[in-house]
């Protein structure tokens, strides 16, 4: 299967976070507090040339960011969620769907 560069980047981000020794000690609310940092990392990865993304891009980035947070929270709750294959497939599905909804069919 072919995965998008953004999927690989987001999967790598999740695996870096969950493999850190400190992950065991952080709270759910601390994971939620990564929201802005994750948003910035996605923008940097997409190499957006404008400082403020357009509405459709913003919605796409928020959807991807929220899925990353979902994955991290699942990893915190369940050992099985740390499986790289599951993370990769979960993020790829969300990125593909969000791209279709917010970017390809944008009405903004």
Residue pairs with C-beta under 8 A, 6 or more apart in sequence:
3 11
3 88
3 92
4 92
4 95
4 96
5 45
6 42
6 45
6 46
6 64
6 95
7 88
7 91
7 92
7 95
8 88
9 45
10 42
10 45
10 64
10 67
10 68
10 91
10 95
11 84
11 87
11 88
11 91
13 38
13 41
13 68
14 68
14 71
14 72
14 75
14 87
14 91
15 84
15 87
17 23
17 34
17 72
17 75
18 72
18 75
18 82
23 75
23 76
26 76
28 73
28 76
31 69
31 72
31 73
31 76
32 69
32 73
34 69
34 72
35 65
35 69
38 65
38 68
38 69
39 61
39 62
39 65
42 61
42 64
42 65
43 53
43 61
46 57
46 61
48 57
53 61
54 108
55 106
55 108
56 102
56 103
56 106
56 108
57 102
57 103
59 98
59 102
59 108
60 98
60 99
60 102
60 103
63 94
63 98
63 101
63 102
64 91
64 94
64 95
64 98
67 90
67 91
67 94
67 95
67 98
68 91
70 90
71 81
71 87
71 90
71 91
74 81
75 81
75 82
75 87
80 86
81 87
